[in-house]
Amino acid sequence: MGAGSVSPVGPGETTSRSGVDLGSAPSGGAPSAPTGAFTFDPRTTGELPVVVVDQPAPELVVEPALAAPRRNGRPRVRKVTRVIRHVDAWSVCRVAFVFFLSTYAILLVAGVLLWSVANSTGTIDNVESFIRSLFVLDSFTFESGTLLRASVVLGALCVVAGTAMAVTAAVLFNLIADLVGGIRVTVLEEEVLALDAPAPRRSRRRR
């Protein structure tokens, strides 16, 4: 049967689409039209049949979308250029002060511990004897109390001087950056995945 042709049927027969047998009409009566079928008699009408098939509406199923796969399991990286043109002098002062103060405390504690170990092992006495023989001195000794006080004062001065130098360097950098445009640096930025944000959802139709 060619495309668009209609095969004749008997007065008591029914036809359907998709090869499904929809039954036949009772003998001597009008043909019945079950659900999902149609009745067509080419001898009573010259028009093509209008097929009305009762099918359930497609069910809408919503599923969470899968995260987009990353290449080789690594986050995407892009190259970005940044320009440093200003440095806050107050923040530099705080950071420099804490840095130099921490360094001063570590060196002071380490020096006291090393002095105690050297004094208990006799190393201090050996150094004093060597200096007396080297410079032909009658007497030479290290005063631990005097050395400790001098270390404390000298370390405090170094903390203040280091902080002042850092602040001065920050101010000079800001002045020079206003003239020449700052320092241009290139950094690599990786993508950030929001773990707390709800994942997008997609829908598909299930038949």
Buried (B, 14 or more C-beta within 10 A) or exposed (E): EEEEEEEEBEEBBBBBEEEEEBBEBEEEEEBEBEEBBBBBBEEEEEEEBEEEEEEEEEEEEEEEEEEEEEEEEEEEEEEEEEEEBEBEBEEBBEBBBEBBBEBBEEEBEEBBEEBEEBEEEEEBEEEBEEEBEEEEEEEBEBEEEEEBEEBEEEBBEBBEEBBEEBBEEBEEBBEEBEEEEBEEEEEEEEEEEEEEEEEEEEEEEEE
